[in-house]
Amino acid sequence: MSLFFETLFVANHQIRNLSYHNRRANRTVRENFSTNRSLDLKSAITLSKSPKRVKVIYSDRIERVEYHPIQKRVFRTFKVIDAHISYRYKYLDRQEIDQLFRTRGECDDIIISRDGLLQDTSIANITLFDGERWITPASPLLRGTVRESLIKKQIVLEKDVTIKDLKEAKAFAMMNAIVGFQRVKDPKFIIEG
């Protein structure tokens, strides 16, 4: 049985982008199990005032919920690695991504590309400012909840993003449920090959 997970940011008794998390979890259940069962992630979460990273692990039902403190991480250096992996669903088993992450050397994280098109870091979607607008890869590894909400609000636009775009970008940011939209100060990129 495959297990999946959602990582949610909870603070001030609220869950950031809950509707996007529920939509993705329910699409995952529909497409991976023979059931029309719907999950309501909020029903499994104890809300808190203090910020928490909440990990909801599920199959066709919620299996367990884990609560973790928010740990601030700084990202400045990224190794760009070309790889042919699939992570359409938020699988609990992240072996392929973890294996790529271990090749980062002294870098803080990796950026995975496929056939010259950028996708994601090991934990976040990416977006580049090209001087006029923020763009995000049209074919990410995973369609993140913050990414989807910013696309819907037309703050971020989807487009094929190349290494050339990365080199020419005026700014670089990461997006995920915990950091929201986080601009990276003075990013450095190591291009493999």
C-alpha positions as CSV (number, residue, x, y, z in Angstrom):
1,M,0.0,0.0,0.0
2,S,1.4,3.4,-1.0
3,L,1.5,6.1,1.6
4,F,1.3,9.8,0.8
5,F,1.6,13.0,2.9
6,E,0.7,16.6,3.1
7,T,2.8,19.1,5.0
8,L,0.8,22.0,6.3
9,F,1.6,25.2,8.1
10,V,-0.6,25.9,11.1
11,A,-0.5,29.1,13.1
12,N,-3.0,31.4,14.9
13,H,-5.5,28.5,14.8
14,Q,-5.4,28.6,10.9
15,I,-4.1,26.3,8.2
16,R,-2.4,28.0,5.3
17,N,-3.9,27.0,1.9
18,L,-6.1,24.3,3.4
19,S,-8.4,24.1,0.3
20,Y,-5.3,23.4,-2.0
21,H,-4.0,20.7,0.4
22,N,-7.5,19.0,0.5
23,R,-7.8,19.2,-3.3
24,R,-4.4,17.6,-3.9
25,A,-4.9,14.9,-1.2
26,N,-8.3,14.0,-2.6
27,R,-7.0,13.9,-6.2
28,T,-4.3,11.6,-5.0
29,V,-6.8,9.3,-3.3
30,R,-9.1,9.2,-6.3
31,E,-6.2,8.5,-8.7
32,N,-4.5,5.8,-6.6
33,F,-7.3,4.0,-4.8
34,S,-10.6,2.6,-6.0
35,T,-12.7,4.8,-3.8
36,N,-14.7,8.0,-3.9
37,R,-13.8,8.7,-0.2
38,S,-12.9,12.3,0.5
39,L,-10.4,13.4,3.1
40,D,-10.8,16.4,5.2
41,L,-7.4,17.2,6.5
42,K,-8.6,19.8,9.0
43,S,-10.7,17.2,10.8
44,A,-7.4,15.4,11.7
45,I,-5.4,18.4,12.8
46,T,-5.3,20.0,16.2
47,L,-5.0,23.8,15.6
48,S,-2.6,25.8,17.6
49,K,-1.6,29.5,18.1
50,S,2.1,28.8,17.8
51,P,3.5,28.0,14.4
52,K,3.7,24.3,13.6
53,R,4.7,22.1,10.7
54,V,2.0,19.4,10.5
55,K,2.6,16.2,8.5
56,V,-0.6,14.3,7.6
57,I,0.2,10.8,6.4
58,Y,-2.5,9.1,4.5
59,S,-3.5,6.2,2.1
60,D,-7.2,6.2,1.2
61,R,-7.7,7.4,4.8
62,I,-5.7,9.4,7.3
63,E,-3.2,7.1,8.9
64,R,-1.5,9.5,11.4
65,V,-0.6,13.1,12.1
66,E,2.7,14.4,13.2
67,Y,3.4,17.9,14.7
68,H,6.9,19.5,14.4
69,P,8.3,22.9,15.4
70,I,9.2,25.2,12.6
71,Q,12.9,25.2,11.9
72,K,14.2,28.1,9.9
73,R,16.6,27.0,7.2
74,V,18.8,29.3,5.0
75,F,19.2,28.4,1.4
76,R,21.9,30.2,-0.7
77,T,23.6,27.6,-2.8
78,F,22.0,25.2,-5.2
79,K,23.4,22.4,-7.3
80,V,21.5,21.9,-10.6
81,I,21.2,18.1,-11.3
82,D,19.6,16.6,-14.5
83,A,17.5,13.6,-13.5
84,H,14.6,11.6,-14.8
85,I,12.5,11.0,-11.8
86,S,8.7,11.1,-11.2
87,Y,7.1,12.6,-8.2
88,R,3.6,13.5,-9.4
89,Y,2.1,12.6,-6.0
90,K,3.5,13.5,-2.6
91,Y,4.7,10.1,-1.8
92,L,6.0,9.4,1.7
93,D,8.8,7.4,0.1
94,R,11.1,10.0,-1.2
95,Q,14.1,7.7,-1.9
96,E,14.9,9.1,-5.4
97,I,14.8,12.7,-4.2
98,D,16.8,11.9,-1.1
99,Q,19.4,10.1,-3.2
100,L,19.8,13.2,-5.5
101,F,19.9,15.5,-2.4
102,R,22.9,13.5,-1.1
103,T,24.9,14.5,-4.2
104,R,24.6,18.2,-3.4
105,G,28.2,18.4,-2.0
106,E,28.6,21.7,-0.1
107,C,25.4,23.2,-1.5
108,D,22.3,23.9,0.6
109,D,19.9,22.1,-1.8
110,I,19.5,20.9,-5.3
111,I,17.5,22.0,-8.2
112,I,16.3,19.1,-10.3
113,S,16.1,19.6,-14.1
114,R,14.9,17.2,-16.7
115,D,16.3,17.5,-20.3
116,G,17.4,21.0,-19.6
117,L,14.1,22.2,-18.1
118,L,14.1,23.2,-14.4
119,Q,11.6,21.6,-12.1
120,D,11.9,21.9,-8.3
121,T,14.3,21.8,-5.3
122,S,14.3,18.8,-3.1
123,I,11.6,20.4,-0.9
124,A,10.1,23.4,-2.8
125,N,8.9,24.7,-6.0
126,I,11.0,27.5,-7.6
127,T,10.2,30.8,-9.2
128,L,12.5,33.3,-11.1
129,F,12.0,37.0,-11.6
130,D,12.9,37.7,-15.2
131,G,12.8,41.5,-14.8
132,E,9.1,41.8,-15.6
133,R,7.3,38.9,-13.8
134,W,7.8,35.9,-11.6
135,I,7.8,32.6,-13.6
136,T,7.7,29.0,-12.4
137,P,8.4,25.8,-14.3
138,A,5.4,24.6,-16.3
139,S,6.4,21.0,-15.5
140,P,7.4,20.8,-11.8
141,L,8.0,17.6,-10.0
142,L,5.0,18.4,-7.8
143,R,2.3,21.0,-8.0
144,G,2.7,22.7,-4.7
145,T,-0.1,24.4,-2.8
146,V,1.6,27.8,-2.5
147,R,2.6,27.6,-6.2
148,E,-1.0,26.8,-7.2
149,S,-2.4,29.7,-5.2
150,L,0.1,32.2,-6.6
151,I,-0.6,31.0,-10.2
152,K,-4.4,31.4,-9.5
153,K,-3.8,34.9,-8.2
154,Q,-1.6,35.6,-11.3
155,I,1.3,36.6,-9.2
156,V,3.4,33.8,-10.7
157,L,3.1,32.5,-14.3
158,E,3.9,29.1,-15.6
159,K,6.5,28.7,-18.4
160,D,9.2,26.3,-19.4
161,V,12.3,27.5,-17.4
162,T,15.8,26.7,-18.6
163,I,19.2,26.9,-17.1
164,K,19.8,30.0,-19.3
165,D,16.7,31.6,-17.6
166,L,18.2,30.7,-14.2
167,K,21.5,32.4,-15.1
168,E,19.8,35.5,-16.3
169,A,17.2,35.8,-13.5
170,K,17.0,39.0,-11.6
171,A,15.8,37.2,-8.5
172,F,15.1,33.7,-7.3
173,A,12.5,32.4,-4.8
174,M,11.4,29.1,-3.2
175,M,7.7,28.2,-2.5
176,N,6.3,25.6,-0.2
177,A,3.7,25.2,2.5
178,I,6.1,26.1,5.3
179,V,8.1,29.0,3.9
180,G,5.3,30.4,1.8
181,F,7.1,32.5,-0.8
182,Q,10.7,33.0,0.2
183,R,13.0,35.1,-1.8
184,V,16.6,33.8,-1.7
185,K,19.2,36.4,-1.0
186,D,22.2,36.3,-3.3
187,P,21.7,32.7,-4.6
188,K,24.6,30.8,-6.1
189,F,24.0,28.0,-8.6
190,I,26.4,25.1,-9.5
191,I,25.5,23.8,-12.9
192,E,26.3,20.1,-13.4
193,G,27.9,19.1,-16.7
